[in-house]
Amino acid sequence: MRAMQFRDLASQYEHLKPEIDAAVLGVLGSGNYIGGKHVRDLEERLADYVGVRNCVTCANGTDALQLSLMAWGIGEGSAVFVPDFTFFSSGEVVPVVGATPVFVDVDARTYNLDPIRLQEAIEYVCKNTNLTPRAVVSVDLYGLPADYPAIKEICAKNNLLLLEDGAQGFGGSIGNSRACSFGDISTTSFFPAKPLGCYGDGGAVFTNDDGAAEVIRSLAVHGKGVMKYDNIRIGMNSRLDAVQAAILKVKLNAFVASELSNVSNVARRYSENLREFAKERKIELPYIPDGYQSSWAQYTIQLPNDVDRQVLIEGLKDIDIPTMVYYPKPMHEQKAFFDECVLADDCHITEKLCERVLSLPIGPYLHVGDVDYVCESLEKLLR
Ligand SMILES: *Cc1c(COP(=O)(O)O)cnc(C)c1O
């Protein structure tokens, strides 16, 4: 038997192998490797699943964010608000287009953008800088949609565009609304370890704004006009390969049919197993507000102050349990942002999370026995 994986992509392939192999070989034999029918089919099905009018695929989740900011014409002199606790990309794309990221602390329970701190940061920027607030990047961290009811209200009140970074959120929901439908534009990533992953890099943009979708289609292919060799704006080369689209069509079926519910069951088992012990030992388990559904990109716990996280990680590793720290550093402490960002206020919650979070193995193909083993081992090592 293979050792426990942090996210078991090989098991998924074993389950889907006949269909995926056929899909890949079909593309190889077709002679069409960029764009084409698989990409168009996939975009249609993704838009349908998410519940928006347009889906435009691209080369990766980072490009999806950048293309969105470019489509809005956000550049120099613009402030873009980004959670301090996220993957680097969410903020990286802001200086790439010439704008300034303003890092905002997150909520202590959901770890997502804190709407109260967002409003304060907007006011700070207006009072203390020459920047014009233009947009908010909200991240659906670990798969949990951000607090969109509150964030949308703040965006409307302050005339800001909302960009949902759903790289981890695809498959999550609030009530009947799916993740990647909450932003004026929303994005996702098909990096292999994301909730819906391909076998390389891939990404997508979702929007109900037909005009924005058309501009993004153009920007993703060198700013094409009516055809590829008519260039009407400066763009980039950011496309999803036909092979990846064909793979994603197979994977989307499995995601909808069973994977999302399987991964939710794994998460539920973790939470049930750990509930009593977590209370006793002051460990925070993932918090999912009423009406919200996570896609469980990660199952992340928060350790109490008296636990040496590194010792625990080594202890788990010694008994073949892989874990990860997402993320060890606040955005505002990344060297790349030192001269590039605004910090309206301290980000104490983020700083604490970076020291205390630990992500456990998760995925739709993780065995119940493995979940139980992880939980028992955690209890043993922390008692
Ligand atoms: C993975 C990720 C991205 C970037 O996606 P890529 O496809 O790797 O470029 C952006 N934002 C968040 C929150 C992510 O987790």
The ligand as a MOL file (V3000), in Angstrom:
LIG
                    3D

  0  0  0     0  0            999 V3000
M  V30 BEGIN CTAB
M  V30 COUNTS 15 15 0 0 0
M  V30 BEGIN ATOM
M  V30 1 C -3.4970 28.4830 -6.1020 0
M  V30 2 C -3.9800 29.8400 -5.8280 0
M  V30 3 C -3.8580 30.8750 -6.7690 0
M  V30 4 C -3.0650 30.7510 -8.0410 0
M  V30 5 O -3.4050 29.7350 -8.8860 0
M  V30 6 P -2.3280 29.1770 -9.9550 0
M  V30 7 O -3.1470 28.3560 -10.8740 0
M  V30 8 O -1.3290 28.3700 -9.1770 0
M  V30 9 O -1.7090 30.3440 -10.6210 0
M  V30 10 C -4.4180 32.0990 -6.4780 0
M  V30 11 N -5.0480 32.3130 -5.3240 0
M  V30 12 C -5.1740 31.3540 -4.3820 0
M  V30 13 C -5.9150 31.6660 -3.1250 0
M  V30 14 C -4.6410 30.0970 -4.5980 0
M  V30 15 O -4.7620 29.1490 -3.6620 0
M  V30 END ATOM
M  V30 BEGIN BOND
M  V30 1 1 1 2
M  V30 2 1 2 3
M  V30 3 2 2 14
M  V30 4 1 3 4
M  V30 5 2 3 10
M  V30 6 1 4 5
M  V30 7 1 5 6
M  V30 8 2 6 7
M  V30 9 1 6 8
M  V30 10 1 6 9
M  V30 11 1 10 11
M  V30 12 2 11 12
M  V30 13 1 12 13
M  V30 14 1 12 14
M  V30 15 1 14 15
M  V30 END BOND
M  V30 END CTAB
M  END
